[in-house]
Amino acid sequence: MKSARELFEELGWYLDIETNDNQIVYSKNKFNNDTFGFIGAKTITFDKEMESVYLDDVNDISMLLLQAINQQINELGWNNTTVKIDVKLDGKKVMEIMRNGNRKD
C-alpha cells in the first residue's frame, strides 16, 4: 500500500506543512479559468490534537482523494476513533462529517 503522501502527490496535492506536534497540511493550487491566474490554495489539514480533518475550498472529493484522506487517518492511528471532518467553501462551513472507527471497547 502506498503512503498517504504518495497518494496525495499522485493527485496533485503536496505536503505543505508537517509539524510533529499539531498538524499535517496538504495543499493544491487554485486557478481562475477566466484569467488563468493563481487565486489561492485548497488545503486539507489533519489536526493531531483534535483528531479532526479540515477541508478548505475542496469542492470535489473523488474516491482517490477519499482514499488518500483515509490512508492518512490510518497512518495517524485514528482508525479506531471517531474523526470529525469539516468542509469549508469560501470560508463558510458547508458540511461536517463524523467518520466512525471500529471501536473494540
Sequence and secondary structure as in RCSB ss.txt:
>XXXX:A:sequence
MKSARELFEELGWYLDIETNDNQIVYSKNKFNNDTFGFIGAKTITFDKEMESVYLDDVNDISMLLLQAINQQINE
LGWNNTTVKIDVKLDGKKVMEIMRNGNRKD
>XXXX:A:secstr
   HHHHHHHTT EEEEE SSSEEEEEEEEEETTTTEEEEEEEEEEETTTTEEEEES     HHHHHHHHHHHHH
TT TTS EEEEEEETTEEEEEEEE      
